[in-house]
């Protein structure tokens, strides 16, 4: 997507963003359940370790945080869409129209977490912004755009 197309692209509303995020959170929850099962079976089941206290607990929590972050960073970098974004026809682009790299995706993810911490104010700010940009969009120099509906195929 070049700069001219980016200027013409329609920004999604806050409701569509929230619905897409909820969709993704359900998928991430499933991924985290699988990641938890793998570690729990290996560490607690086979080795008899305890993941509920001390250093193993901290490492386990860091592992789950990394798995969740990897979900978003992988999808945003690989195809500019997470699965929830794909379902709701949203695409993530840089302001200059170039594809996102891992660094761009990590920066956006970190800013999303920081900007959403105070009761989601970073997203609610998009209602007041004429370009529909949240704080994390502006700070990460990325934005969400709506994709056109696919044309129906004739038989």
Secondary structure, 3 states (H helix, E strand, C coil): CCHHHHHHCCCCCHHHHHHHHHHHHHHHHHHHHHHHHHHHHHHHHHCCCCCCCHHHHHHHHHHHHHHHHHHHHHHHHHHCCCHHHHHCCEEEEECCCCCCCHHHHHHHHHHHHHHHHCCCHHHHHHHHCCCCCCHHHHHHCEEEEECCCCCCCCC
